[in-house]
Amino acid sequence: MATLPGGVVNSTPCPELIFTRRFSMAHRLISGCSERCATPHGHNEYVTVTLRAGKNNFHHRLDGHANMLLPFAEAKGRWHHFIDEHIDHAFQLSASDPLLGWFKENEPQRVKRIIVTPGDPTTELMAALLMAKLNAFLHDQGDLLTLHSLELRETPTNSVRLSGDPLFYLPFTDNLSKDHWWNRADNTISDLS
Ligand SMILES: Nc1nc2c(c(=O)[nH]1)N=C([C@H](O)[C@H](O)COP(=O)(O)OP(=O)(O)OP(=O)(O)O)CN2
């Protein structure tokens, strides 16, 4: 169990900030696990993140003045900009999907709107990749907040929730590399170009 400043252990109750954003997406799953999902199709998804005080902002008691971990706008601004401008209406494709080659050949100007994933872009994988991306943003913003969990709701009846280190869930050890788009504190959604 980790000890934080002031001898507080990480099981100490602390406020959680919970933000939800909606985005539209299209994808297809080509591994054969779900044949009807091999046809490109879309969902209106909701991503919900639960944030706690980070190692550089740890206090579990409200201070009697501002009484907040961080202003909501500051806590969610960069993340929601990324979701709205780069994830919303993007097409999610596996790096091995032949449709990627079709876009490169026929509509190269739209390749930048494709999220390229290691294997099929399932809800589980996208949840892990989005978690890694948000962790990169939070670290870049000074570790004032830490990501506790992320829930991705693909349909009204199907959701995936992950907590802990997202890199633990990713399929290949190579995916730990800082060079991948999901580990970079920028707005990229693929490692192409
Ligand atoms: N473990 C996973 N299984 C499936 C995923 C996934 O991301 N992880 N995704 C799909 C498809 O994207 C599919 O569009 C959604 O799943 P499905 O349950 O088939 O969706 P429905 O809304 O049609 O299901 P109902 O039970 O009829 O509501 C498939 N599997």
The ligand as a Tripos MOL2 file, in Angstrom:
@<TRIPOS>MOLECULE
LIG
   30    31     1     0     0
SMALL
NO_CHARGES

@<TRIPOS>ATOM
      1 N1        -16.1580   -8.5970  -25.5990 N.pl3     1 LIG1
      2 C1        -16.6440   -7.8680  -26.6480 C.ar      1 LIG1
      3 N2        -17.5650   -8.4170  -27.4430 N.ar      1 LIG1
      4 C2        -18.0830   -7.7000  -28.4590 C.ar      1 LIG1
      5 C3        -17.6620   -6.3750  -28.6840 C.ar      1 LIG1
      6 C4        -16.6730   -5.8420  -27.8350 C.ar      1 LIG1
      7 O1        -16.2240   -4.6700  -27.9910 O.2       1 LIG1
      8 N3        -16.1980   -6.5950  -26.8210 N.ar      1 LIG1
      9 N4        -18.2300   -5.6520  -29.6770 N.2       1 LIG1
     10 C5        -19.1810   -6.1400  -30.4700 C.2       1 LIG1
     11 C6        -19.7870   -5.2710  -31.5410 C.3       1 LIG1
     12 O2        -19.1660   -3.9940  -31.6230 O.3       1 LIG1
     13 C7        -21.3270   -5.1110  -31.4620 C.3       1 LIG1
     14 O3        -21.7640   -4.0360  -32.3010 O.3       1 LIG1
     15 C8        -21.8900   -4.8010  -30.1050 C.3       1 LIG1
     16 O4        -22.2410   -5.9670  -29.4070 O.3       1 LIG1
     17 P1        -23.6950   -6.6870  -29.4100 P.3       1 LIG1
     18 O5        -23.8720   -7.2580  -28.0440 O.co2     1 LIG1
     19 O6        -23.7490   -7.6160  -30.5410 O.co2     1 LIG1
     20 O7        -24.6550   -5.4610  -29.6230 O.3       1 LIG1
     21 P2        -26.2330   -5.3900  -29.6010 P.3       1 LIG1
     22 O8        -26.5690   -4.0450  -29.1090 O.co2     1 LIG1
     23 O9        -26.7680   -5.7410  -30.9410 O.co2     1 LIG1
     24 O10       -26.6660   -6.4890  -28.5330 O.3       1 LIG1
     25 P3        -28.0990   -6.7660  -27.9300 P.3       1 LIG1
     26 O11       -27.8780   -7.8770  -26.9420 O.co2     1 LIG1
     27 O12       -28.9890   -7.1450  -29.0760 O.co2     1 LIG1
     28 O13       -28.5410   -5.5020  -27.2510 O.co2     1 LIG1
     29 C9        -19.6470   -7.5220  -30.3330 C.3       1 LIG1
     30 N5        -19.0160   -8.2410  -29.2450 N.pl3     1 LIG1
@<TRIPOS>BOND
     1     1     2 1
     2     2     3 ar
     3     2     8 ar
     4     3     4 ar
     5     4     5 ar
     6     4    30 1
     7     5     6 ar
     8     5     9 1
     9     6     7 2
    10     6     8 ar
    11     9    10 2
    12    10    11 1
    13    10    29 1
    14    11    12 1
    15    11    13 1
    16    13    14 1
    17    13    15 1
    18    15    16 1
    19    16    17 1
    20    17    18 2
    21    17    19 1
    22    17    20 1
    23    20    21 1
    24    21    22 2
    25    21    23 1
    26    21    24 1
    27    24    25 1
    28    25    26 2
    29    25    27 1
    30    25    28 1
    31    29    30 1
@<TRIPOS>SUBSTRUCTURE
     1 LIG1         1 GROUP 0 **** ****
